[in-house]
Amino acid sequence: MIEDQANSQGKTMGDLYKDVKALQGKMLDLEARSRRNNLILAGFPEGKEGISPLLDTILRHFLKLSDTIPAPEIECAHRALRPIPDPGHPPRHIIIRFLRWSDKNEVFKTLASAKGKLTWDGHDLRMFQNFPMEIQRQRDSYRELRSILRKENLRHGILYPARLIVTINEETFIFKEPKEAEKVVKEKRPDLFGM
């Protein structure tokens, strides 16, 4: 009797665990979709008022748009919600929400091709995508392996949400886990790891 109850409760707990994991996945997906049109601008100095008009000017400058071509429409832009940093500390990031995903994508591709060489009014700026923290953590887990691949000029990239794609000897692999990726890369190219 007690054993049957324990088995029943164990099965129920297992089912609940699966349900919670599925719901967490759906919640993460919803959060990521809500940030789809966002980009984050880092390095823009504090104290500059009227962020949106300045962003319009900055985007025109970086995208090399003339006054006759409309700039990508920004739905809203605001500083990250944290206290204003003390002087000498990095400024808060600016979260930019574009009206259309296609505009955001075009801006990101253009600015990514600049390889981080974005300067405005003497300030170095960086722009990156606005992923939820969990997805960013998953993407960061490939950082060490990507550094090795980059040094060797091996073709690789990150697919959404956090899958590593690598081409070795004209064979393409897609990985969901960093350990799996490292294992296969070590098998295919042991010379990269000093073996």
N, C-alpha and C positions, 0 to 999 in steps of 0.2 A: 504494500500500500504506500509506504513512505517512499520507496524506490520509484514507484510509478509517478508519484507527485514530483519527485526531484527530476526525473526524466522529462516530464511534461513541462516543468518550469525551465529546464535547460533548453528545450526546443523552443519555447516561447521567447526566451532571452535571445537565442540565436536569430529568430525571426525579427525581433525588435531591433537587433543590431544591424541586420541587413536593411531594414526599413530606414533606420537613422542614417546609414551610409548613403542610401539612395537619395534621401531628402537633402543631405549635405551636398551631394553632387549637383542636385537640381538648384539649390540655393546659390552655389558657387557659379553655376552657369548663368543664372539670372543676374547676379551681380556683375559678371563679366559682360553680359549683353548690355546692361545699363551703362557701362563705361565705354561702349564700343566707339562712340563718336568723340571721345576725349583724348587729348594729348596733354602732357605735362611739360611745362617750360621751367627749367631750372637756371638760376643765375641772374634773373632779372632783379635789379636793385629795389630795395624797399623804399617806400616814400614817394614813388612815382604815382601820381593820381591819374585817373582816367585810363585804366588798363586797356579797355576795349579799343579806343581810338589808337593808342600806341601799338597794340597788337596788330591792328590793321596795317599800320605803317611798317612795322617790323616784317610782317608776312609779305607785303609787297616788295620790300627790300630783298629778302632772302629768296623769294620765288621769281625775282626779276620781272615783276609785272609793271606795265605802264599804267598811267592814270586812266586810260580808256578801257582797260580790262578790269572787270570786277574782282575784288579779292574774295577768297573763300569766306562765306558768311559764318560768323561766330554767334552761336546762340547765347552763350554766357561765358564769362571768365571770372575767376576769383582766386584769391590766395588760399593756400592750404590752411585748414582750420587748426591753427596752433598759435601760441603766443608769439608776438612780434619779437624776433631775436635781438639780442644786444648788439651794439655796433661791433664790427669786426667778425661777426658770425655770419655764416651763409644765409642769404635771404630765403624766405619761404617760397616754395614752388608755386607756380600759377597753373591752375587746372583750366584748360580751354576746352569748351564743348562746342563742336562744329554743328551746324544745322544739318549737314549731310555727311554721311559716312564716306562717300566718294571724295569729297573735299578733304576730309581729314586724312584719308589714305594717300591722296596726291601730295599733300603737304608733308606727310611723314616720309614718303619715298624720296621726295626732293631733298628734304633736310638730312635724311640718312645718307644720301649720296655725298653730302658735304663732309662726311667723316668727322663730325664733331667740331669743325672749324666755323662756328657761328659766333660772330662778334657783333655787338651793337653798342654804340656809344661808349666804347672802351671796356665793355663787359663781355666775358665769355659766357655764352649761353649753350644749354643742351636741351634737346627735346626728345622725349621718349613716350612710349605708350603707357596708358593708365590701366594696368592689370590689377585685379584683386591681390591682396598680400599672399594668399595661398598659391595662386598661379605664379606669382613672381618668385616665391620661394622654390617652387618646383623647377622653374626655368634656371634659377641661380645654381641649382644642384649640378648642372652641367658645366659650370664655369671653368673648373680646372681642366677637364677634358677638352673643352673648346679652345682653351689657351694653347694646349699642345697641338691641336689640329690647325689652329691659326698660324702657329710658328712654322709648321710644315706645309702651309698653303694647301691643305686638303679641303676640298669643297664640303661645306657643312652649313647647317642652319637650324633654327628652332621653328617647328610648326606649332600652330595653336592647338591646344593650350600650352602644352609643355612636352613636346616630343622632339627628340634630336634626329635630324636626318643627316647622314654622312655618306659620301661617295668615296670608296676606296677601290682602286684598280678597276674603275668603270663599273663597279657593282654598288648599288644604293641600298642602304639599310635605314630603317626607321625604328627608333627605340623609345620606349615609354619609361624606362628606368635607367638612371646613370650607371649603376653597377653592371647591368646587362650591356650597355653601350661600351663601357670600358673593357669588359671581357672580350667582346667581339673585336674591338679595335686592336687590343693586345694580340689576339689570335692572327688578325690579318696583317698588322704592322708592328711586330714586336720591337723593331728598331726605334720606334718612337718613345719607348719606355726604358731604353738602355738595357734590353735583354739580349 
